[in-house]
Amino acid sequence: MSIDREAEFTLDPASPGEWDELRQLGHRMVDDMIDHLAGLRDQPVWQPIPVDVRGSFSEPVPMEGMDAGAVYEQFRQQILPYTNGNRHPRFWGWVQGQGTPIGMLASMLAAGINANVAGFDQAPALVEEQCHAWLAELMGMPRGTSGLLVSSGTMGNVQGLAVARYAKGKEMLGIDIRAQGHQHAGPRMLFYGSTETHGWARRAADVLGLGTDAYRVVPVDEQYRMDIAELSRQISADRAEGHVPFCVIGTAGTVNTGATDDLAGLAELCRREKLWFHVDGAFGAFARLSPRLADQVQGMEQADSLACDLHKWMSVNYECAAVLVRDARVHTEAFTNSAAYLAAATRGVVAGGLPFADRGIDLSREFRALKLWMMIKTYGAAAFARIVEKNVEQAAYLASLVEADAELELLAPVPLNLVCFRYAPPGVAGQRLNEINREILLRLHESGLAVPSGTMLGDRYAIRVANCNQRSRREDFDTLAEAVVTLGREIKRDASES
């Protein structure tokens, strides 16, 4: 019987020789990437994309394929040099981790397995459950805490709030919010965060159908922490108007300054007021790994739900974040769905059902747990505590450089790993000072020397160093401080001469 090769077309190599060619290309890719990571310090942090490279991404869809080696060469020439640079030792812009070589290799292995981790009776599902248990233990939450690995802190926070909405809608209003939604006649459900809470909260109010007006913003104190007395007043005022407060968001490590709310105080208030307590621990939650820093996030372990980004201060390669929910039953009730073709069985591949699909939005899920599992097994949790401590010490060191220089000014306290400062020579103030510092930031980026970010603290523009960089050294912060002063003087001189 003849075989119709065209009818049995596949995307795999067609012969042993082609498999060998692919193997050689794969070895080259791994070698090149390890060489690249080993030599990061000698490369620019960031560089602009040349016009011709940018234009190359406007080609029409290729209907016929080309040699994989040639495609890889395009990656080396057109993609690898032109990223935002977050893997570099002097990247401190926004709170982005660098990843690790082990995480890179684990991502390759996970892609090779290509498991759908909605659940099923398979080892990848056991790996993820183990990771949830490890994270709950590290965060001080009880055994049996439910978990889910998700793509980002935003997704973790949104899903945590969705569980809160479901649980408190049932408890406080006696309704099934999943079935009835927000069209029922009745009082409005409200939740609370501070002026420093990340923008995910407003987005969540929108996508969950609560409406952005349901998100109440509470002022902060001089340490940029939520004002609990004002929070209590707002809750009472909203109840007096017939609304139903249901959740308070505490933040462990705000994005602007690294401040952490009084989490123990918020937990006590939530117990007293019978509110859901959610903690956004996107990066600051990992301060708990260090015995020296754990007191800064005390109270976090009392959260009803907690979201954190493993691809930030844990340096897990993108994407990897988590949501933990104290009540496993209510976590599942908030998301579970039923369909005949998804029914659980006691035997076979689907034994045990699809528990991860029942804890969140996604049905199809990648095996993102493998990189977290391999990194924790390879380095040990204590290694991540050392990175956290190192970064906090480096932030304090940079703050000391700023305070020791008459031309630099520290603009906020430095409780963790974020430093907000500016070039502020005598005789320059107001908007002119903001303009100079914006220009300093852009020149730092364009020079390829360093990538901090910028923010506004009141009416003052700050150069913001968000240091969760496992590759940074103390000398990098010397370089930054010196460069800010040098660039500031140049910009100031050029302006006076023009």
N, C-alpha and C positions, 0 to 999 in steps of 0.2 A: 504494500500500500504506500503510495507516494505521499509525502508531507508537503503541504502548502506553507512554505516558510513565511510568506507575506501574511497569511491568516494567523500565524502564531507569532506575530511581531511583538517584541518586548523592548523595554528601555534598558535592560541589562546588556553588558557586553555579549557579543554573539559567539565568541570562541575563547579557548584558553589563552591564546595570545593576546586578545583584547583585555581579558581580565588582568594579565600581567602588566600591560601598559597602564591600566587604571591603578594597579597597586603601586607602580613606580611614581605615577603622578601624585598619589596620596602621600607617599613617603616624602616627596619633594615639598608638598604643601605643609606637612607637619614640620619638616626641617626649617623651611622658610619662616613659618610663624614663630617658632621657638627662637630663631635668630633675631627676628624682629622684636620680640618681647625682651630678649636679653640686651638689646641695644637701644632701648627706648630713651635712655638718658642722653644719648648723642643725637637724638632727632628733635625737630621742632615740636612743640606741643600741638600747634595748629598751623595750618597754612591755607591761604585762599585757593580755591579751585581755579585753575587756568581756564581761559575762555574755550580753548579747543577741547579740553577734557569735559567741561560742562556741556558743550555742544554734542559730544559723543553720545549722550544719553537721550538724544532726540531722534535716534534712528527708528525707522518703522519696525514693526514686529517681524522678526526673522522667521520665515516659513520653513526654511531648511536649516539644519543644524551645522555646526562647525566643530573642529577638533577641540576636545575638552582642554588640552594643553594650551591652545590659543585663547580660549575663554579665561583660563586661569591667569594667563599673562595680562589680559585686560584688567582682571581684578588687581593684580600687583601694580599696574601702572595707573589705573584710573580710579580705584576705590581705596586701597590700603593707605595711601599717603594723605587722603583728604577726608578724614573723620573729624569729629569734634575734639578728639585727643584725650578723652577721659581716662585712657589707660596709662597716660604719661605721669611721671613722678611730680610734675609741677602743674597738674590740673586740679584746681580747687573751685571751679565754676559750678555752682549748683551742687546738689548732694548726689553725686554719681560715683559708684564704685568702679574699680579697675578690672575686676575679674582676676583669675589666676590661671597659670598654665594647666593645672589639674582640672579646673573648671572647664577650660577649653576642650581638653581631651574627653572629659565626661560628656560634654555636649555632643561631641562627635559620636561617642558610643551610644548615647540616647537616640541620636538621629539614625544610627545604624539599626538599632532595635525597632525604632519607629512605633513604639507601643502607644495605643490609645488608652490612657489611664483615666477612663471614666469609672473604672472599677475592675470587674472581672476577677477570676481566680488566677492570678498571675503575680510573679515576684515583683514587678514594678509597683503594684498596688501596695504590697507589704513594705516596700522601701518608703513610699510616701507616708504611710501610716506611722512608720518608725520616725520619720522626720517630724511629723506633727507632734509626736510624743516627746521627742528631744526638745523641740521649740517650747512646748508647754512647760517642760521641766526647767529650761533655761530662763523662762520668763516668770517662773514662780507660780504658774497656774496649776490647778489640781489634776491628778491622774484622771483620765476620762474626758478631759477637755477635747472638744471636737476641733478639727483643723482642715484647712484647704490651702494648697499652694495655688497662687494666682499670678497674673502677669505683672501686677504693679501694686504699689501702696494704695493708689486711688481705687483700684478694683477691690482690694481687701477692705478698705474703709467703707466703700459703697455697699458691699455685701454685708459687712458688720451692721451698718445702719439699717439695711433691709431686714435683718433678723430682729433688730430692736423694734422696728415699725410693726412687724408681724406680732411679736410677743406682747408688746404694750397695747396694740390695738385690740388684741383678744382680752387682755387683762383689764384695761381701763375703759374700753368702749363696748366690750362684749361682741365685737364683730370679727369676722374673718377678712382681714384686709386684702388677702389674695383674691378672694371671691368677689367682695363688694367694692374693692378699690376705694377711691376717695370721692365717689359720687354719692355716698350715703348721706342722708341728712343728719347732721350732727356737728359737734364742736371740732375745731381744727387741731390737728396734732402738730406740736412744735418741738424743735430741738435747739440746742445751744452750743456755741463755741465762742472763742475769743477773737478779737481783732487780729490775732496772730495765727489763727487756725488756717491751715492750708486751704487752697481754693477748691479742693475736692468736695468740701461740705456743701457749698452752694450748688455745685454740679450734681451732687447726690440728691439734693432737694428737688432739682429739676427732673432728673431721669426717674426718680422714684414716685413722681406724681404728687409730692408734698407741696410743691410750689416754693420758689425761692424766698417768699415772704415768711415761710414756716421756719426758716433758719434765723434764729435770733443771735445777734452778735453782741458779745459782752466786752466791756473795756478791760484793759490790762493795767497792772501797777507799774511802778518804776523799774521793776525787774522783767517786764514784758510777760508776766504771768497773769492768768485770768483772775479778775477781781471777784472772789467768791461771795463777798457781801452783796455786790451789785447783781451777781447771778441769782442769788436767793431772792433779792427784791424783784427782779424781772419775772421769775417763776411765779411769785405770789401775785404780781400785777396781771400776768397773763391768765392765771386761773380765775382771778376776780372778773375778768372779761369773758369768761366762759370757755376759754381754750383748754387744751389738754397737753401740757408739757410731757414728753415721754423719754427724752434722752439728753445726756450731756456729753460733749466730746472734750476729753482732756488730751493735751498734747505733750508727748515726751520728746523734746527737741524741736522747737519751732524752726521753720525754714529761714526766717529772717535773722534771728540772733542766737539760736540754739537754746533758748529759754525752755524750761519745763514747768508746766502748771503744778500747783500743789495737788498732786494726784491723790494723796491720802485724804486731803480735805474734800476734794470732789467726790471721792468714793463714799465718805461719810454723809455728805449732803444727799447723794443719790439714794443711799439706803434710807435716810430719813424721809425723803420726798417720794420714795418708791419709783425712782427713775432708772432707766437703763444707763449704765456707765460704759462708754466706749472710749478706748484710748487709741489715738493715732501715734503709734511708736515708730513711724516710718524709718527713722535712723536712730533716734535717741533711746529707743527701747534697749538697744544693745549696750548701753552704759551699765545695765544690770549684770553683764558678764564680768565686770571688774569689781572686786570687793571694795576698792577705793572709791568707786563712782556710783555704786548701786544705790546709795541713799538718795541720790538726785532723782531717781525714778521710783522711790518708795511709794507704795499705793497702787502702782500699775498692776500688781498681781491680783488686785481686787476687782479688776475690770470684768464686766460681763462679756465684752468682746474686745479684741486687740488686733490691730493690723500693723505689720512691719514689713520692711523691704529687705530681703536678703541680699539683693544686688546693690545695696548701699554699703553700710558699715561692715557687713559680713563678706563683702567682695565676691559674692557669687556672681558668675557670669549672667548677663541678661538673658531672659526675663525670669525673675524669681522673687515673689513676695508671698506673704501668708496672712490669713485671717484665722484667729483662734476664737472659739466661742465656748464659754464655760458650760452652758447647758447643751449637751449634744442633741438631746431630743428636739428642742426648739430650733436648733440650727437646721436639722433635717426637715422639720415641718415647714420652715420658711421657704424651702425651695423644691421639695420633692415633687415629682410628677410621675404619672403612670401611663404606660403605653404597652399594648400587648406584646410588641416585639422587643420590649426592654424588661420583661418580667424576669424576676430572679428565679433561680432553680437551686436544688440542693446538690446537684452534681453537674459536671461539665464546665465549660469555660465561663459560663455566666453564674456559677455558684457564688453566692454572697451578694449578687446584684451589682448595682452601679452606685456605690455609696458616695463617690466624689461628685458625680453628676447630680446627686440629691442634696449636695451642700452648697451649690453655687449655680451660676448661670450657664456655664459651658457644659455641653455633652461630650464632645470630642476634646481631649486634653492631652498635651504632650507630656513626655516623661521628664519634666523639669526637676523632679525630686532627685534624679541620679547625681546631678552636679553638686547639690547640697549634701547629699549622703556621702559622696566620695570626698568632698572637701573636709567635712567634719571628721570622717574616719582617717583621712590622711594627715590633717594638721592637728586635730584635737581641739576641743572647745576653748582650752586655755590659750591657744595661739590667737584666737580672735579677741580675747580679753586683752592680750598684750598689744594688739593693733589699736584697739580702742584707747587704751591708756597712753600709748605713744602719740596718737593723734591729738589727744587732749593736752598732753604735755607740750607738743609742738605749737598748738594754738596759744597756750600760755606764753611760750617763748616768743612767738610773733608779737603778742600783745606787749611784752616787755620791751621789744625792739621799738615798737611804736611809741610807747610812753617815754622811752629814753631819747627820742629824736624830737628836737624842737620844731621840726617842720612836718611832723606827723601827728594825727589826733585820733585817739580811740573813741568810737562813737557809741559803744554799747558794752555792757558787761560780757565777760567771756566765761560762762559757766561750763561749757563743754568744748566743742571743736569748731565753732564759728567765730570769726573775728571780723568785725566791721570797723573800718578805719578810713582815713582820708589824708591826702596831702593838704596841709593847712598852714602855709607859711605866714608869718606876721604881715599884716597889712592887706590881706586878701580875705574877702568874706562874701556871704550871700550867694547869689546866683552865679557870680563869676567863679567862685570856688567849686560849685557844682559842675560847671562847664569844664574846668581844668581836670577834675577827677574823672569825668566821663571820657575825656580825651586820653588821659593816662591809661584807663582800662582798655580802650581800643588799641592803643599803641602796644600795650603788653601783648594783646592777642596777635596783632599783625606781625610783631617781631618774632613770634613763636617761642618767646621766653617763658611765659606763664599764662595760665588762663584762670584768673579769679572771675567773679561775676560782680554785678552792681545791684544796689537796692536803694530805696529811699527810707530813711528813718526820720519821720517828721518832714521837715523841709530840707534835710541835709542828704546829699548824695554820698553813699558809702561804697568803697571798694570792699567786696564781701568775699572772704576766704572761707569756704566750706570744706574743711579738711577731714575727709574720711578716706584718705589716700594711703593705702598700705605700702606704697613705694616711696613716699616722701621722706626726705632726710632733713635734719635741722639746717644744713647748709642751703637748702632750697629756699628757706624762709629768709635767710640773710640776703640771698640773691634778690628775692622779691622786694624786701624793704629798701634795699639800695636802688633798685630799678625804679621804684615809685618816686623816690626823692629825685633821682637824676632826670627822669622824664618830666616830673613836675617843674623842676627848674628850667628845663628846656622850653616847655610850653609857656611858662610865665615870661621867660626872656623873649621868646619869639613874639608874644603878644605886645610886649612893651616896645619892641622895635618896629612893629608894623604901623 
